[in-house]
C-alpha cells in the first residue's frame, strides 16, 4: 500500500512539474523559405556514368535470334497436381491380409 501511494505521489509530482515548466504562450512555427527552389538556373556539366571514353552504342533493331532462346515456361500448378493425382492412382496398392487368430 505504501509503495502504491509513493508511486502515485511521484507521478503527481512529475505531472505538476511538467505543467509548471511549459509556457502557456503559443509558439508560432514558421517553415523555412526557399526562394531559389523554383527559379530557372543553369544545369550542371554533363558527366559520363560509365567512366572513360571507351563507351560506344549503336541504334537499330537486332534480330531475335541474337538474343538466344527464351526461358522455358514453368508448368502450371494445375497440371502438376493432375500428374501427381494420376501417379497416385496408378501406384501399386498394398495388399491387406487379415488373418484371424483364433483360439
N, C-alpha and C positions, 0 to 999 in steps of 0.2 A: 504494500500500500504506500509506504514511504517512497519507494522507487517511482511509482506512478505519479505521485504528487511532485517529486523532484523533476521528472521529465516534463510534466505539464508546466511547471514553473520556468524551466529553461526555454521551452517552446514559446511561452507567452512573452518572456523577456526578449527573445530574438525577434518576435513579431513587432513588439513595441519599439525596439531599437531600429528596425528596418523602416518603420513609418516615420520616425523622427529624423532619420538621415536623409530620406528622399525629399526633394524640393517639391513644393506644390505649384511652382511656376511652370507653365507649359514650355517645352523645348521645341522650337521650330527647326525642322530638318530641311536643309536646302541641298538638293543634289548638285554635284559638281557640273559646271558648264564646260562644254567642249565646242568652242566657236569654229575651229578648223575641221571639225568632223565631216561636214558635208560640202566643203568648198572644193573647187576644182584645183588640182595641183599636178605637177609633172610626175610621171611614173618612174619607178626605179629602172636602172640599167638592166638590159637583158643578160641572163646568166644561163650557162649550159648546165643541165641537170645530170648529164652522163659524164662530164669531165673530159677534158681533152678535145681534140678536133677530129678524132677517128670515127665519129658517128656519121653514118650515111643512111639514107632512106630512099625508097622508090615508091612511085604511085602506080596504080593499075590493079588489075584483077589477076589473081593467081588461080590456076586450075585446081579443082577439088582434089585431084589425085595427089597433089603435092603435100597435102596435109595428112596423109596416111589414112588408115581405116578408122571408121568410127568405133567408139567404145561399144562393147556388147551390151545389149539391153538386158536388164535384170528380169528374171522370171517373175511374173505376177504372183502374189501371195496365194491367191485363189487356186492357181494351177498347182502350186507346190502342195497345198492342202489336199487337193484331189488326188495327186500322185501318192501321197502318204496314205490316204484312206484306201486306195486300191491295193497298195503293198500290204497293208494291214489285213485286208480281207483275203488276199491271196496267200498269206503266210500260212504255214502248216500249223494246224491247231494241235494242242497237246491232247493226247488221248486220256480220258479219265477212266480209270479202272477202279471200281469199288468192289471190294471183296468183303463179304460179310463174315466176320469172325464169330463163330458161334460156339456154344458150349456143348 
